[in-house]
Amino acid sequence: MKIKNSLKALMGRHRENRMVRRRGRVYIINKRNPRFKARQG
């Protein structure tokens, strides 16, 4: 999982990326291609 300051650029890398808020953190998840997982930190 990548940890980035801004996730906006990572969102556009794959059309199945979803932005999710969990426990006050922002995540990008991708069921089909898990290498796009990221967390805002």
N, C-alpha and C positions, 0 to 999 in steps of 0.2 A: 504494500500500500504506500502510495506517495503521500507526503505531508507538504502542503503548499499554503502560501499566504492567501492566494486568490485562486478560486476554482473556476472562474468564468471561462478562461481559455481552455481548460481541460474538458468542459462540458461539450464543446463543439467537435471533439475528436472522434466521437462515435455517436450514431444516431440513437442508440439504445441507452445512453447514459441517463441516469436519473439523479436528481439532487434531492437529498433526504436530510432532514434534521432529526438527530437522535441525541438525547441528553445534552442539549445545548451545543452540540457540535454539528458541523455541516459535512456531509459525506457525498461522494459520487459513487454510485453502485452501477454495475453492469452485469446482468445475469448471464448474458451470452458470452461476454469476453471479460473475465475477472481482472485482467491486467490493467484495466482502466480505473480500478478502485483508488480513491483518494480521500484524504481528510483535510479539512481546513484547520491550520494550527498556528 
